Amino acid sequence: MGYTLIKGEFHIYYPDLPRQGPEPDGDTLKFLPDDPTLVEDLQGWADFNGRHMINTRFEGLDALETHFSGMHQNMEWAENARDRVLQRTGFGEIRFWADLPAKVHSVQYHPKRGYVLARSCDGHGRIISFVYPGETNRSDGSDVFLDANLLNQSLNAKLLSAGLAYPLFYTTLPVDLQRRLMNLAIVSWNNQRGLWPFDTANAAYWQNIANVQTLQTLVLWPKLFRRLAKYFAAGHSGLGGFDAWLREDPRDRDDRILLPTGEVGNMHDVLETDGNWIHMNYWPEEIVILPDDA
């Protein structure tokens, strides 16, 4: 499957405005392309900031949230994913602000060269990418066939293999790549690497989540976390109204999903609640999400 190779720099810090700099996490980095037109030529809308940078969102995975609408997931594993990305990218020693823990106070090596393989931008204007630190002999803008060997070199594959992120698949991801990433996640789960021993609210285990304080301590599918975080932020207590709340908004809450049965369903079809207890009816790697404009 052909992908556009786009060279550039990864940035996690603004030297002139460090307290207003990027907030890197386990599946997103700020990227400054050498040739912005290569990004503009991708499918979808590209959201560049005033510094000509754009967020690159890692394809095929979802790391725990270090920050989301003033909330977070289990911080040990959210930070483990983030720190692995920053380490692999080569930033060296990094310090974060004590009062702004998502923002970088200082960084040893910055910026860092790298490149992405991409086909499109998502509805938030981010490049959906396979991410690679360092240099390559391939030409900027070249069309690259993403085979198994090249896939395994990506940060995406390394995070899934280490058990530091959940699989998250959209219909825009080619089926052959989806299967390869799925296999990496399954092997990681079978070997109980990384966060997997602490995974809950899944297809095997129910989890009691009565409030947002409990939610923020847990390791669970980040897409489910984001829905629950918004639900509690809207003033709800307990999970008694969660199913109805999801169904009220079929675009931003009750995502359309391709179920393992081959049928098209919605987010509420993959979840089940009983009082304040919740679990998933399927494993994340079994679910494929349809983009809003599909």
C-alpha positions in Angstrom: 0.0 0.0 0.0 1.5 3.3 -1.1 2.3 6.0 1.5 3.8 9.4 1.1 7.1 9.9 2.9 7.4 13.3 4.5 10.6 14.4 6.2 10.8 17.0 8.9 11.5 17.7 12.6 9.7 16.6 15.8 9.2 19.4 18.3 8.1 19.1 21.9 9.2 22.5 23.2 9.1 26.2 22.3 12.3 27.9 23.6 10.7 31.3 23.4 7.4 30.3 25.1 8.1 27.1 27.0 5.0 27.3 29.2 2.9 27.5 26.0 4.7 24.7 24.1 3.4 21.4 22.8 2.0 18.6 25.0 3.5 15.4 23.7 1.9 12.1 24.7 2.1 8.4 23.8 0.5 8.8 20.3 0.9 12.4 19.2 3.9 14.5 18.3 4.3 18.0 16.8 5.8 17.8 13.4 7.5 20.5 11.2 7.6 19.2 7.7 10.5 20.3 5.4 8.0 20.7 2.6 4.5 21.6 3.8 2.9 21.0 0.4 3.4 17.3 0.9 1.1 17.5 3.9 -1.4 19.7 2.0 -1.5 17.2 -0.8 -2.7 14.4 1.5 -6.4 13.5 1.7 -8.3 15.7 4.2 -7.6 19.0 5.9 -4.2 19.9 7.5 -4.3 22.1 10.6 -0.9 23.9 10.7 -0.3 26.3 13.6 1.4 29.7 13.5 4.8 28.0 13.6 4.0 25.9 10.5 3.8 22.8 12.6 1.1 20.1 12.6 0.2 17.3 15.0 1.0 13.8 13.7 -1.3 11.2 15.2 0.1 7.6 15.3 -1.9 5.3 13.1 -3.3 2.1 14.5 -3.0 2.7 18.2 -4.3 4.7 21.2 -2.1 5.4 24.2 -3.5 6.2 27.6 -4.4 9.9 28.0 -1.9 12.1 30.0 -4.3 15.0 29.6 -7.9 15.2 28.3 -10.3 18.0 29.2 -8.6 18.5 32.5 -8.6 14.7 33.2 -6.2 11.8 32.7 -6.0 8.0 32.7 -3.7 5.9 34.9 -0.7 8.2 34.9 2.0 5.5 35.3 1.1 3.9 32.0 0.1 7.1 30.3 3.6 8.5 31.1 5.3 5.2 30.2 4.0 5.4 26.7 4.8 9.1 26.3 8.3 8.6 27.7 9.0 5.7 25.4 8.1 7.8 22.4 10.3 10.7 23.5 13.2 8.3 24.3 12.9 6.5 21.0 12.8 9.8 19.1 16.1 10.8 20.8 15.3 13.9 22.8 17.5 12.8 25.7 16.8 14.1 29.2 13.5 15.9 29.5 12.0 17.8 32.5 8.3 18.8 32.7 6.9 21.8 34.6 5.7 20.9 38.1 2.5 22.9 37.7 2.1 22.1 34.0 3.0 18.4 33.9 2.0 18.0 30.3 4.4 20.7 29.1 8.2 20.4 28.7 10.3 22.6 30.9 13.6 21.7 29.3 14.9 19.1 26.8 18.5 18.0 26.1 18.3 17.5 22.3 15.8 19.5 20.3 14.4 19.4 17.7 14.9 15.9 16.4 14.9 14.8 12.8 12.5 12.2 11.6 9.8 11.3 9.0 6.3 10.0 8.7 4.5 7.8 6.2 1.0 9.1 5.7 -2.0 9.0 3.3 -4.4 11.4 5.0 -5.3 13.9 7.7 -8.2 13.2 10.1 -11.1 15.4 11.0 -9.0 17.3 13.6 -6.5 18.3 10.9 -3.8 15.9 12.2 -1.6 13.8 9.9 -2.4 10.1 10.5 1.0 8.6 10.3 3.5 5.8 10.8 6.3 7.6 12.7 10.0 7.1 12.3 12.9 8.9 14.2 16.1 9.7 12.3 17.0 10.0 8.7 16.3 7.8 5.6 17.9 7.6 2.2 14.5 7.7 0.5 13.5 11.0 -1.1 11.2 13.4 0.6 7.8 13.0 -1.0 8.5 9.6 -2.4 5.7 7.0 -2.7 6.6 4.1 -0.3 5.2 0.6 -0.1 4.7 -0.1 3.6 5.7 -3.8 3.9 6.1 -5.8 7.1 9.7 -5.0 7.7 9.2 -1.2 7.4 6.0 -1.4 9.5 8.0 -3.1 12.3 10.5 -0.3 12.3 7.8 2.3 13.1 7.2 3.7 16.6 3.6 2.5 16.1 4.6 -1.1 16.0 7.1 -0.8 18.8 4.5 0.7 21.1 2.0 -2.1 20.4 4.7 -4.8 20.7 5.7 -3.4 24.1 2.2 -3.3 25.4 2.2 0.5 25.9 -0.8 1.3 23.8 -4.2 -0.2 22.7 -4.9 -1.0 19.1 -7.3 1.5 17.5 -8.3 0.8 13.9 -10.3 2.9 11.4 -11.6 1.7 8.0 -9.0 4.1 6.4 -6.2 1.6 7.6 -5.6 -1.0 4.9 -6.7 -4.5 6.0 -3.2 -6.1 5.6 -1.6 -3.5 7.9 -4.5 -3.8 10.4 -3.9 -7.5 10.6 -0.2 -7.1 11.2 -0.8 -4.5 13.9 -3.5 -6.7 15.4 -1.1 -9.6 15.6 1.4 -7.4 17.4 -1.2 -6.4 20.0 -2.4 -10.0 20.5 1.2 -11.3 21.0 1.8 -8.5 23.5 -1.5 -9.3 25.4 -0.7 -13.0 25.4 2.7 -12.3 27.0 1.1 -9.8 29.4 3.6 -7.0 28.5 3.3 -3.5 29.6 -0.1 -2.3 30.6 -2.0 -5.5 29.8 -1.9 -7.1 33.3 -3.8 -4.0 34.5 -6.3 -3.7 31.6 -10.0 -3.7 32.8 -13.5 -3.0 31.6 -12.6 -5.3 28.7 -14.3 -8.4 27.2 -13.2 -10.5 30.1 -13.6 -8.3 33.2 -16.3 -5.9 34.4 -15.2 -2.7 36.2 -17.1 -0.6 38.7 -16.8 3.1 37.7 -19.0 5.3 39.9 -17.2 8.6 39.4 -14.4 10.4 37.6 -12.0 9.9 40.4 -12.1 6.2 40.0 -12.0 6.5 36.2 -8.7 8.4 36.3 -6.9 5.6 38.2 -7.8 2.9 35.6 -6.2 1.3 32.6 -8.8 0.9 29.9 -9.5 1.5 26.2 -8.8 5.2 25.8 -11.7 5.7 23.4 -14.0 4.4 26.2 -12.2 6.6 28.7 -12.8 9.7 26.6 -16.6 9.0 26.4 -16.8 8.4 30.1 -14.8 11.5 30.9 -17.2 13.7 28.9 -20.2 11.9 30.5 -19.0 12.6 34.0 -17.9 16.2 33.0 -21.5 16.8 31.9 -22.6 16.4 35.5 -23.7 12.7 35.6 -23.0 10.4 38.5 -22.9 6.7 38.2 -23.3 4.8 34.9 -27.1 4.5 34.9 -27.5 7.0 32.2 -24.4 6.3 30.1 -26.0 4.2 27.4 -28.8 6.8 26.8 -26.2 9.6 26.8 -24.1 7.8 24.1 -27.1 7.4 21.9 -28.1 11.0 22.1 -25.2 12.0 19.8 -24.5 9.5 17.0 -21.6 11.5 15.6 -19.4 12.6 18.5 -20.4 10.0 21.1 -22.0 6.9 19.5 -19.4 6.3 16.8 -20.3 4.0 13.9 -18.3 0.8 14.2 -17.8 -2.3 12.0 -18.4 -5.1 14.4 -16.6 -8.5 14.3 -19.8 -10.0 12.9 -19.4 -7.8 9.8 -22.4 -5.7 10.7 -22.2 -1.9 11.1 -23.1 -0.9 14.7 -22.4 1.9 17.1 -20.3 2.5 20.2 -23.2 1.4 22.4 -23.1 -2.0 20.8 -19.6 -2.7 22.0 -20.3 -1.8 25.6 -22.6 -3.1 28.4 -23.4 -1.6 31.7 -25.1 -3.0 34.8 -25.5 -0.3 37.5 -22.1 1.2 37.9 -20.4 -1.8 36.3 -19.2 -1.7 32.7 -17.3 -3.9 30.3 -16.7 -4.3 26.5 -18.4 -6.9 24.4 -15.4 -7.2 22.1 -11.6 -6.7 22.4 -10.3 -3.5 20.9 -8.5 -5.2 18.0 -11.8 -6.8 16.9 -13.4 -3.3 16.4 -13.0 -1.1 13.3 -14.3 2.5 13.5 -15.8 4.3 10.6 -14.7 8.0 10.2 -17.4 10.6 10.7 -17.5 11.3 7.0 -17.6 7.7 5.8 
